[in-house]
Amino acid sequence: MFKVYQGGLAAISMLMLLTLTPARADAPGILWESTSQMVMEGLPFSPRPNTVKYCAAADSSSPPPSPPGQNCTVSNVQREGSKVTWDTQCTGEMDMSGHGEITYEGTDAYAGTINMSAEGVNMKITLSGKKIGECDRPIG
């Protein structure tokens, strides 16, 4: 079970980032700071939270690119008010599938969870993000 945790933590953490803030196409990107915390069933400890910064297009409707070693497909992205949900399927270093949900708190923050399954192990990832500025070269 430790091998699953070690190989998938980085992939899962990067996959969990998502921004869907509407804006003009020529607007600068949004710089987000996102923190993810994973809990795996049967693991006697929780890994440390992972915090990353990323530049997303202000009008993005999909998560950032897949992390190295993973090929992830996002589907069924839906937004209703401030709530965004999606499904994901990943192949590569470790096959994973799951469902995510975040709720925006205004335009500057979000919180949510993703429930993933990988090689028979269930994982829950809590997410929190906050807008920390604008950026060039947004993804998505």
Buried (B, 14 or more C-beta within 10 A) or exposed (E): EEEBBEBBBBBBBBBBBBBBBEBEEEEBBBBBBBBBBBBBEEBEEEBEEBEBEBBBBBBBBBBBEBBEEBEBEBEEBEBEEEEBBBBBEBEBBBEBBBBBBBBBEEEEBBBBBBEBEBEEBEBBBBBBBBBEEEBEEBBB
